[in-house]
Amino acid sequence: MWLITHLWPVLAAVIQFAAMAFAAGHAMLTKSDVRSAVGWVGFIVLVPFFGWLIYFLFGINRIQRRARELRGVKLAKPLVISAGQQRGHFPVASDEELRRLESFARFGLKLLPENFEPANRIGILENGDEAYPAMIAAIDGARHSIALSTYIMNNDRAGRIFVDALTRAVERGVRVRVLIDGVGSWYSRPSLIPLLRERGINYARFLHSFMPWQMPYLNMRNHQKILVVDGRTGFTGGMNIAEGNLVRNNPRKPIIDYHFHVEGPVVHQLMHTFAHEWEFTTGEILDGPDWFPDEAASGIDGDTIARALPAGPDMGMNPIRWTLLGALSEARERIRIVTPYFLPDATLGASLSLAAMRGVEVDIVLPGTNNLPFVDWAATPQLLWLIEAGCRVWKSEGPFEHTKLMTVDNVWSTVGSANWDGRSLRLNFELNLECYGGAFAARLARIIDGKIAAARPVTYQEIAGRPLPVKLRDAFVRLASPYL
C-alpha cells in the first residue's frame, strides 16, 4: 500500500512522458505539413495529460488507413497509346491543340492509369426537369441490368417516381442494384428505405451504422451519382434525386443543377466504379454481359474523349484534386469554374492565384444564396485574396446553384459530383468525368458564360468593407473549412 501511495505520481509522470514522446514522434513522422506538425507537437507538450490524448483522438488521420483496410486496392488497367494512335484519339483542330492535350494526358496517366476512351457522346441535361425523364426512360427501357448510386434519394415526388420505375424493372425480371449513402438516406423523413424494401428492390446503404465504435465512418461518404442501364447507357453528374430539382414544378426550395447522359465506352468505367462500391458494401461481385456487355457492339460515334475519375480517402493522391491542379497549371487562356461549395485548400487557392497572375482569365461562379450559409462564411476571406490576385468571382441570382462544371481553354473540361472543398477532395468518395474535346467544352463554356452574364460580380471593396463582427465570424468558421 505504501508503495502504491508514494509511487503513483512517478508512474503517472512516466506514463505522461511516454505518451507525449510517442504522440510527438508520430506527429513529426506522419504530418507532411510542417506547420501542422509544429502545431501538434506544441499542443502535445504544452497541454499536460490532455494534449496527447486529444491528438490520439483527433490528430491521427485514420480515414485513409481505414478506407484502405475496408476497400482494398483499386485495380486499374494501364493505357499505352502509340505515337501513331494519338492523333486519332485526340480529334482537335491543330497540332498545337494536339500537343496540349497530349500534355494533359501524360499527366493524367501518371496520376491514374485509367483508359482515355474515345468516341463518347455526352448529353447535357438541365435540372431534374430534363434529367429525371431521361433517366426514367432509360430505366423503363432496361432489359438486363440497372445500377443506380446516389447520395440522396428523398422520399418525395422525385424519389417515388424512381421507385416506381425500378419496381417495374424488377417485375420485368431486370437485375436491379441501388446503392444509397448511409447518411444521405436520412435526408428525408421518413426515409425511402422501407419503400425500397417493400417493393423488393435490391438496395444497400454505404457505410450505414449508428454504432459508436464505427463513428469514424461518418466522414467517409459516398457522394457519387451513377446510373448505368444494361451496361451501355450511363448518367452521372452532381444531381441528387430530390423534388427540389424539378424546378418547373415550383418546389419550395428549387435547386439548379446539371446532369449528363453518357453513351460510349466510358460507360464501362462508370459501371466498374459502381461495381467496386457495390462489392465493398455488399460483398456481391457484379460481372458478366448483363453488367459489362461487349464494348465493340455499342456503335456510338461521339466527339468526346473521356475517362472516369473515381476518388476517395483510400487513394494516397486524390485523382480529382490532382487533376484540377494539373488543369490549372496547363491553362493558358481561360478557366471557368462553377461550384456550390468553394473551400479550396492552400495549394488549389495558390494555383488559381498563380493562373490569374500569369494572365489567364479565371472566372469562379458561386451561388448567391447557399443552402449552407456557414460554407459561404468560411469561403469569403479566401475570395478576397483570389480577387486581389486577379480572379473574377461571381454570385448567381435566383435559386440555389448546385452546378459543378469546369472548363479550361475550351479544350478540356470536368463534370461530376466533386465540389471544391476539403470534404469532396479529401474525405468523400466522388466520381468526375475528365473530358477532352472542343465541342463539349464549348457547350459547357456557353452555359457558364450565360450564368456569368446573369450573375453579379463580387468586388474587393464589398468583401473588405464587411463589418468587423462579420469578418470575425467568417474567420472563425474558416478554421473548420477542411471539414465543412
GISUL-V455999 format. One record per residue. N is the residue number from 1. PHI is phi in whole degrees, -180 to 180 (NA if undefined). Layout:
n = [N | N]
phi = [PHI | PHI]
//
This chain:
n = [1 | 2 | 3 | 4 | 5 | 6 | 7 | 8 | 9 | 10 | 11 | 12 | 13 | 14 | 15 | 16 | 17 | 18 | 19 | 20 | 21 | 22 | 23 | 24 | 25 | 26 | 27 | 28 | 29 | 30 | 31 | 32 | 33 | 34 | 35 | 36 | 37 | 38 | 39 | 40 | 41 | 42 | 43 | 44 | 45 | 46 | 47 | 48 | 49 | 50 | 51 | 52 | 53 | 54 | 55 | 56 | 57 | 58 | 59 | 60 | 61 | 62 | 63 | 64 | 65 | 66 | 67 | 68 | 69 | 70 | 71 | 72 | 73 | 74 | 75 | 76 | 77 | 78 | 79 | 80 | 81 | 82 | 83 | 84 | 85 | 86 | 87 | 88 | 89 | 90 | 91 | 92 | 93 | 94 | 95 | 96 | 97 | 98 | 99 | 100 | 101 | 102 | 103 | 104 | 105 | 106 | 107 | 108 | 109 | 110 | 111 | 112 | 113 | 114 | 115 | 116 | 117 | 118 | 119 | 120 | 121 | 122 | 123 | 124 | 125 | 126 | 127 | 128 | 129 | 130 | 131 | 132 | 133 | 134 | 135 | 136 | 137 | 138 | 139 | 140 | 141 | 142 | 143 | 144 | 145 | 146 | 147 | 148 | 149 | 150 | 151 | 152 | 153 | 154 | 155 | 156 | 157 | 158 | 159 | 160 | 161 | 162 | 163 | 164 | 165 | 166 | 167 | 168 | 169 | 170 | 171 | 172 | 173 | 174 | 175 | 176 | 177 | 178 | 179 | 180 | 181 | 182 | 183 | 184 | 185 | 186 | 187 | 188 | 189 | 190 | 191 | 192 | 193 | 194 | 195 | 196 | 197 | 198 | 199 | 200 | 201 | 202 | 203 | 204 | 205 | 206 | 207 | 208 | 209 | 210 | 211 | 212 | 213 | 214 | 215 | 216 | 217 | 218 | 219 | 220 | 221 | 222 | 223 | 224 | 225 | 226 | 227 | 228 | 229 | 230 | 231 | 232 | 233 | 234 | 235 | 236 | 237 | 238 | 239 | 240 | 241 | 242 | 243 | 244 | 245 | 246 | 247 | 248 | 249 | 250 | 251 | 252 | 253 | 254 | 255 | 256 | 257 | 258 | 259 | 260 | 261 | 262 | 263 | 264 | 265 | 266 | 267 | 268 | 269 | 270 | 271 | 272 | 273 | 274 | 275 | 276 | 277 | 278 | 279 | 280 | 281 | 282 | 283 | 284 | 285 | 286 | 287 | 288 | 289 | 290 | 291 | 292 | 293 | 294 | 295 | 296 | 297 | 298 | 299 | 300 | 301 | 302 | 303 | 304 | 305 | 306 | 307 | 308 | 309 | 310 | 311 | 312 | 313 | 314 | 315 | 316 | 317 | 318 | 319 | 320 | 321 | 322 | 323 | 324 | 325 | 326 | 327 | 328 | 329 | 330 | 331 | 332 | 333 | 334 | 335 | 336 | 337 | 338 | 339 | 340 | 341 | 342 | 343 | 344 | 345 | 346 | 347 | 348 | 349 | 350 | 351 | 352 | 353 | 354 | 355 | 356 | 357 | 358 | 359 | 360 | 361 | 362 | 363 | 364 | 365 | 366 | 367 | 368 | 369 | 370 | 371 | 372 | 373 | 374 | 375 | 376 | 377 | 378 | 379 | 380 | 381 | 382 | 383 | 384 | 385 | 386 | 387 | 388 | 389 | 390 | 391 | 392 | 393 | 394 | 395 | 396 | 397 | 398 | 399 | 400 | 401 | 402 | 403 | 404 | 405 | 406 | 407 | 408 | 409 | 410 | 411 | 412 | 413 | 414 | 415 | 416 | 417 | 418 | 419 | 420 | 421 | 422 | 423 | 424 | 425 | 426 | 427 | 428 | 429 | 430 | 431 | 432 | 433 | 434 | 435 | 436 | 437 | 438 | 439 | 440 | 441 | 442 | 443 | 444 | 445 | 446 | 447 | 448 | 449 | 450 | 451 | 452 | 453 | 454 | 455 | 456 | 457 | 458 | 459 | 460 | 461 | 462 | 463 | 464 | 465 | 466 | 467 | 468 | 469 | 470 | 471 | 472 | 473 | 474 | 475 | 476 | 477 | 478 | 479 | 480 | 481 | 482 | 483 | 484]
phi = [NA | -61 | -64 | -64 | -62 | -95 | -97 | -62 | -62 | -67 | -63 | -63 | -66 | -64 | -64 | -61 | -65 | -64 | -66 | -61 | -64 | -65 | -64 | -64 | -63 | -63 | -63 | -66 | -84 | -110 | -85 | -73 | -87 | -59 | -63 | -66 | -62 | -62 | -61 | -69 | -61 | -61 | -65 | -62 | -76 | -89 | -115 | -59 | 68 | -93 | -61 | -69 | -66 | -64 | -62 | -63 | -80 | -123 | -90 | -89 | -80 | -89 | -59 | -64 | -65 | -66 | -63 | -65 | -63 | -75 | -99 | 79 | -96 | -70 | -91 | -126 | -91 | -72 | -122 | -121 | -109 | -74 | -59 | -71 | -87 | -62 | -62 | -67 | -83 | -126 | -76 | -121 | -86 | -147 | -63 | -66 | -64 | -60 | -62 | -68 | -67 | -64 | -66 | -55 | -67 | -60 | -64 | -63 | -70 | -69 | -75 | -147 | -77 | -113 | -59 | -87 | -101 | -84 | 62 | -98 | -113 | -122 | -96 | -101 | -118 | -93 | 59 | -67 | -61 | -100 | -71 | -63 | -59 | -65 | -68 | -65 | -62 | -65 | -63 | -67 | -92 | -66 | -113 | -123 | -152 | -139 | -120 | -127 | -125 | -150 | -79 | -124 | -138 | -74 | -87 | -141 | -57 | -65 | -61 | -71 | -61 | -68 | -62 | -62 | -66 | -66 | -62 | -61 | -65 | -60 | -66 | -82 | 92 | -74 | -80 | -116 | -133 | -124 | -118 | -121 | -64 | -63 | -79 | -60 | -68 | -106 | -68 | -118 | -123 | -73 | -68 | -79 | -56 | -58 | -68 | -60 | -65 | -63 | -82 | 75 | -87 | -74 | -128 | -149 | -112 | -76 | 47 | -102 | -165 | -108 | -71 | -58 | -74 | -109 | -60 | -57 | -71 | -59 | -84 | -104 | -106 | -91 | -100 | -71 | -125 | -138 | -133 | -127 | -115 | 57 | 70 | -121 | -114 | -127 | -137 | -157 | 150 | -115 | -88 | -81 | -106 | -155 | -62 | -60 | -78 | -85 | -64 | -66 | -87 | 53 | -68 | -63 | -129 | -67 | -130 | -90 | -160 | -129 | -129 | -135 | -94 | -115 | -132 | 127 | -64 | -68 | -60 | -60 | -70 | -60 | -68 | -61 | -64 | -61 | -61 | -64 | -68 | -68 | -63 | -61 | -78 | -115 | 88 | -84 | -94 | -95 | -151 | 97 | -66 | -62 | -98 | -131 | -71 | -60 | -63 | -64 | -90 | -70 | 69 | -90 | -125 | -93 | -113 | -123 | -86 | -151 | -148 | -83 | -118 | -76 | -148 | -174 | -70 | -86 | -109 | -60 | -113 | -62 | -62 | -71 | -59 | -71 | -66 | -62 | -62 | -63 | -65 | -63 | -73 | -85 | -62 | -123 | -117 | -153 | -119 | -121 | -133 | -125 | -153 | -80 | -127 | -122 | -134 | -66 | -71 | -60 | -68 | -64 | -62 | -66 | -65 | -64 | -63 | -62 | -60 | -63 | -71 | -77 | 104 | -76 | -76 | -114 | -117 | -123 | -107 | -122 | -69 | -68 | -122 | -94 | -73 | -123 | -57 | -67 | -68 | -60 | -60 | -68 | -78 | -59 | -58 | -71 | -61 | -59 | -69 | -69 | -64 | -62 | -78 | 117 | -72 | -107 | -114 | -127 | -115 | -73 | -98 | 91 | -63 | -61 | -94 | -101 | -69 | -132 | -137 | -153 | -132 | -131 | 56 | 58 | -129 | -130 | -154 | -142 | -137 | 154 | -95 | -78 | -96 | -91 | -147 | -64 | -63 | -70 | -95 | -138 | -110 | -80 | -92 | -126 | -144 | -120 | -103 | -99 | -120 | -120 | 149 | -65 | -65 | -67 | -61 | -67 | -64 | -65 | -61 | -65 | -64 | -66 | -61 | -65 | -67 | -64 | -63 | -97 | -99 | -107 | -75 | -97 | -103 | -61 | -64 | -61 | -76 | -65 | -89 | -63 | -60 | -56 | -59 | -69 | -61 | -66 | -60 | -63 | -66 | -67 | -66 | -62 | -61 | -96 | -57 | -63 | -118 | -83]
//
